[in-house]
Amino acid sequence: MNTSFLTAMMSSLLLFDFSSSSDWSGWEVQNDVVMGGKSSSDLSRSKEGNAVFTGDVSLRNNGGFASLQYHFTPKDIRGYDKAVIRLKGDGKQYQFRIKANLDERAAYIYTFKTSGEWQTIEIPLNKMEPSYRGNKLDQPNFNANEVQEVRFLISNGKAENFRLEIDKIELL
């Protein structure tokens, strides 16, 4: 095997590093209000430069979710097999979601629980399951060659406030 191929395989693909970027314009909050719900959330910057996604999930009007999404020019992800996210949650459960193409209806999801401390979440891409509007779809897990959206979502079936601090997202 040639050395440059091995080097490429060993390097990471940075999707976003909040503390080293001043341009967060690709990030946006999207809550259940798009479907009549009453949840609210906000994105702010910590003094360390990390993203702080906070809010209140409401079940009123058939609501129940808050999300933070990032759309970008498609990135070739061949050779990468897991997402690695450095974050600090509030002990609650969240979903990390990915889409290869913005036109796809399905998102590929992986649910993780935060510890209340800084942690590194490792998500095998092939374990991300297809879902649409909260329903698992009968199709294969994520296996695309590119990615165009990442999203964090909280939807635990109860009214609750939340706080998720995110440092960076990369693929290995």
Helices and strands as residue ranges (DSSP letters): H 3-10, E 13-17, G 18-20, E 27-31, G 32-35, E 40-45, E 51-57, G 60-62, E 66-76, E 82-88, E 93-99, E 107-113, E 118-124, G 125-127, E 129-132, E 135-136, E 146-154, E 160-171
